[in-house]
Structure formats: C-alpha cells, structure tokens
C-alpha cells in the first residue's frame, strides 16, 4: 500500500508505513515530479507514496497532477508510472494554455 522510489523512479513496495514515511522525509525533492506556474495558475505533479488504485490489486497508482487556480481549478489526474506522470503534467499544462 505504501511505496518508495528507486534511483530510476520505479516504485518499490515499502515494508511498513514507517519505512515509507522515513523515505519521503529524507527525499522530499524526489516527491516533486514537476511544477509550473502559468500566470497565477499552479500545475503540480507529485509522487504520492500511497497507492490510490481502486479496486486494490491493480497496478499501483502513485503519482498525481493537479491544477490550482483558473478555469480548471482542482483538475486532477493520477498515474501508475513516473513516465505517465510526466505526460500527464504536459497534458495539464496544455489544458491551461488553451485558454
């Protein structure tokens, strides 16, 4: 249910919530995948560390993009890989830029 990342940004199941919390605390900069501002609109993509897949048992969903501000405020999408999170971030940027 809780995950960390290896050096290639691949998810590794943590043995406990304590292990995951310690990793996140020691690797805060790795939690942020990408963040951009377009005017006063903030687009943020991060590693969550906690599996958000539903139903459980599917591929873990561990990354999330959100838009804060503007016409798409609170837009959210989640991903099952670092690479998909990067693509999702680009999609969110393009959504904001379309305005």
Buried (B, 14 or more C-beta within 10 A) or exposed (E): EBBBBEEEBEBEEBEEEEBBBEBBEEEEEBBEBBEBEBEEBBBBBBBBBBBEBEEEEEEBBBBBBBBBBBEBEEBEBBBBBBEBBBBBBBEBBEBBEEE
